[in-house]
Amino acid sequence: MYDLRVADIDFRLDYKYPTMLKQCEAYRVKEGESFKPVFGVAVADEGLEIFKNDNPNLSLNDCEYLLTGAVFYEKLIEYKGVMLHSSAVVVDGYAYLFSASSGTGKSTHTGLWLKYFGDKAYILNDDKPALRIIDGEVYAYGSPWSGKTDLNRNERVRIAGICFIERSEENHIEKADTFDAFGRFFTQTVRPMGKESAEAFMKTVNEIFENVPMYIMGCNMSLEAVETSYRAMTEGIKR
């Protein structure tokens, strides 16, 4: 078991394969620091083998990475948190989250933010940032589970907005209709099993929607798309 702190939650994680060993290094609690674990995350060898049999293209290393993330994000719901499948880029102390189905180009878009803003910008998490409500504020956190690019930082950043993107020849962005945004959000997160978890999940998501602006954007993966999204989303920041 390794002592970790992710999204300001202390827990113990049992892992043994190279990917998790590398990804968790920045989240390990340092010797001498206060540590109060509230749960443990472990995937039995039998569980890994079953998952691998169902996904023969994956290695045991890949299976451990995916399953430990799934367990953590399920537990996150108990702490006013959810995962959103998105790429989170930070500029001037605010996180801008871009969510879409795999292959749409969310990481390509945030990569353009890095090119446009240079050293002012960095990726907080490129695939599965944790969202938590702390003292009425909504924050995005980096986590060890960050997709193929492995881009993540062990930080907490206030969210400027969440944008659901789709491909378009011309760049445009609008405030999202709440019903539409709810549907898009639910397809890009971990939805819990069980009545209590489902109720906690819905309460957290509703509070996120009350406090974070939601957008829908059509973009063509150009630097102009960065200007379009940044301009609209900075205007919506609740200071």
N, C-alpha and C positions, 0 to 999 in steps of 0.2 A: 504494500500500500504506500502511496505517495501523498504527502500533504499538499493540497492545492487550494488556491483562492481564485475563483473565476466569478466575475460579476459581483464582487464583494460577498461571495458565499464561500465559506470554508467547508471543504469536504475531502474525503479520502478516495483516491482512484487507484485501482489495481490495473496495471498495464505492463506489457513486456515486449511489445514489438517496436521496431525502430521509429516508425512515424510518430506514435504517441510519446515516446521517449524524447524526441526532438521537440515536438509541438508543445509539450507541457513544461519545458524548462523555464520559460519566462513566468510561469504561473505557480511555481513551487514556492511554498512559504519558507522564508529564510530561517535558519536556526536562531532561536532566541526570540522570534516574533510571537506575539499572541496568536493562538490558533484554537478555534472552537468549532470542530467539525459538526455539521448538522445531518450529514448522511454519507453513505459510501456508494461508490460506483464500481461495479465489477461485472465482467462478462465471463461466465464459465467456459472452459474449453469445449464442452459439449454444445453450448450455445453458438460458439464461433463456428464449429464444424457444421451445424445445421444451417446456419446462415450462408456459409460458403457453398454447401451443397445446393442451396436455392439460387446462389449467384456464382456459378463456377468460373466466371471471368475474373473474380476478385481473389486476391491473396488473403491469407489469414491476417496479415498486417492491415490490409484495407478493411477487412471485416471488423477488426478491433476498433479502428478509427471511427467507422460509421456507427457501430453499436454503442460505444461509450458516449458518443455525442448524443445519440438518441435518448439514452438513459438520463444524461445530464439535463437536456432540454425538457424532458418530461418532468423532472424534479423541479426545474426552474419555475414552473407554473405555481408551485406552492409558495413562492417568494415574490409574488407580484411581478413576474417576469414571463416573457415569451421569446421564442426565437423567430426571426424573420429571415427567410431566404433572400438575401440581398447583399449588395456591396456597399460598404459604408466608408465614405471619404470624409476627411476632416480638413476644414479650412478655417483659420481664425477662431479656433476654439469651439466650432459647431460641427456636428456630424450631419451629413447629407446622405440619406439611404436611398439606393436605387434597387428596386425589386422587379423581377421578371422571371419567367420560366427559363430553364437552362437553355443556353444557345441563343438567347435573344440579344445579348450584348451588354449586360449590366456591368461586367468587369471591363469591357472595352470602353464603355462610357466613363467610368471612374478613372480608368487609365489615362484618358484624355484630360481629366481634371489635373492629374499629376503633371502632365506635359504643360498645361495651360498655366497653372499656378506655381510650378517649380517647387522650391523648398517650403513654400507656405502650406503645401498639401501633403497628406499621407493617408494610407489606407488603414483604417481601424480594424476591419475584418472584411475579407473579400467574398464571403459566402454565407456565413451564419452568425452574424452578430447577435448578442443577447440584448434584449430590451428589458429594462426594469424601471419601475416607478419607485423613486426614493423621495420621501418628504414632499410628495406632490409634483415632483419634476420627473420627466421621462428622459432616461439616459440610454445611450448605446454603449455596449462594452465589447472589447475584443475578447476572443476565446481561442482555445487551441484548435477548435474545429473551424477551419477557414477555407475549405475547398482545395482545388488543384494548385492554386498559386501559393498557398501557405502564408499569405500576407495577413498579419494580425499584430496587434499591440495590446499589451496588458494595461489598458487605460479605460477610464469612464469619461464620456463626452456627452454633453447635452445635445439633443436632437433638434435640428432646424426644421426638418421636414422629411416625409417619406414620399417617394415618387415611383409610380409604377410605369415602366417604360415599354414601348413597342416600336417596331421599326416604321419609319416614314421617310419619304423623300425630302420633305420639308420639316423643319423643326418648329414645334409648337408645344405649349404646356398650359394646362388649365387646372384650376382647383377641381378636385375629384368629387363627383357625386358620392355621398356617404354610402349609399347602398352598393354602388359599383365598387367603391374602395374596399368595403367589407368583404365582398366576394373575392376580390383579388388578394387581399391580405390572407384570408383563410386558405387559399390554395398554396400559399408560400410559407406555411408555418406548421408546427407540430400540434395537431389537434388531439386533446387528451381523451382517454377512456375513463368512464366512471362519472357519476353525477357530481360529486364534490369537486373533482378536478375540472370538469366542464364548466361548472358555475364560477370557479376561481378564474379560469381562463377568460370567460366572457366578461367578467368584471374588469379584469386587467385590460383587455382589448378595448372595451368601451372607454376606459379612462385614458388610454393612449389616444383614441380618436378625439376625445374632448380636448386634448392638450397639444396634439401635434398636427400641423397642417398636412393634408394629403393631396397629392397631385397625380395627374396622368399626363404623360409626355410621349409625343411621337418624335423620334430623333433619327438623324442620318449618320451618326457616329463621326461628327466633325467637331472642330474646335468651336464652331458657331453653336453647336448643341450645348457645349459647356456654358457659353455665355447666356444662352436662353434659359437653361435650368437654374443656374446660379442667380441670375437677376430675379427671377420669379420667386425662388425659395428664400432668398435673403429678405425680400419684402415681407414674407410671411412669418418671420421670426418673432416670437413673443418674448420681448425683453423684460 
